[in-house]
Amino acid sequence: MNIAKHHQHAIEKADVLIEALGWIRRFRDKITVIKLGGSVLEHQDHLRHLLLDIVFMESVGMRPVVVHGGGAAIDRAMAAAGLEPKKIQGRRMTDDATLQIVEEVLAHQTCQSIADRIEEYGGRAAALNFRTTNVLFGEKIALKGEGGEDLDLGHVGQVTRVDRTTIENLCYASIVPIIPSMCIGANGQKYNVNADTAATAVAIALGAEKLIFLSDVNGVRRKKDDARTLINSLTAVQARKLIAEGAIESGMIPKVEGCLETLDKGVRKIHIIDGRLRHSLLLEIFTNKGVGTEVMREE
């Protein structure tokens, strides 16, 4: 590369940093809740880029908080134990045997592994699980079937209280909290929680600036299987209409319902982005044009 080209390349890099500067200043000291799930956790390269993004965010003064699922790893462990996974309304049926697997794979192995890798990349992280410090408390979830009948999903819960102080103290100390999607009830019963709704509860409790869902799709689509039908920006009214029409279905329903509930309770913006796109997190936060679906109250 000749000197002129080298200088041009360096100037372009500086321009990128200057574009990011405005966003860095805007989001400095603000909490962003990031939900990690899907094949992002399965693919080591995708995960590496995302965790590097999170280390970057923390390094420039943002306060990322990670809430994670671990569906594929749980499915593998269940298959090894000869158990058949079953889902209703996007949520996993959780009997005693399944709960044991969920706790071991999700709350301990996956949670600790994410924390360890952030440390490996130069950040600081704390795994907040039942063996260290649990921060999610809740109760058994009550879901209704299509005919209005009660559905029993076993040990599946919803978060009713978040230990905000512990999470905020870690953020202020520049440590990234890593929270698995499980909670504990008043009677000491542990519950499996849908990771999207867990992230929602955390974002509401912390009054987060942003809630970001990292998943296997590039956002909300008008046609589920067609990536070209991505909706870049969506209001609450439009989202409810898409659910009613059946355009948003299965696993995307709790995600979008979580978005709507969160907007109602004060979180400013929610983003659904494809975690498989390299550095999608930084692109969504620090560039003028995002890469997924942004959900907001109204235009």
Secondary structure, DSSP 8 states (H G I E B T S, - for coil): --HHHHHHHHHHHHHHHHHHHHHHHHHTT-EEEEEE-GGGTT-HHHHHHHHHHHHHHHHTT-EEEEEE--HHHHHHHHHHTT----EETTEE-B-HHHHHHHIIIIIIIIHHHHHHHHHHTT--EEE-STTS---EEEEE--EE-TTS-EE--BSBEEEEEE-HHHHHHHHHTT-EEEEESEEE-TTS-EEE--HHHHHHHHHHHHT-SEEEEEESSSS-BSSTT-GGGB-SEEEHHHHHHHHHHTSS-TTHHHHHHHHHHHHHTT--EEEEEETTSTTHHHHHHHSSS-SSEEEES--
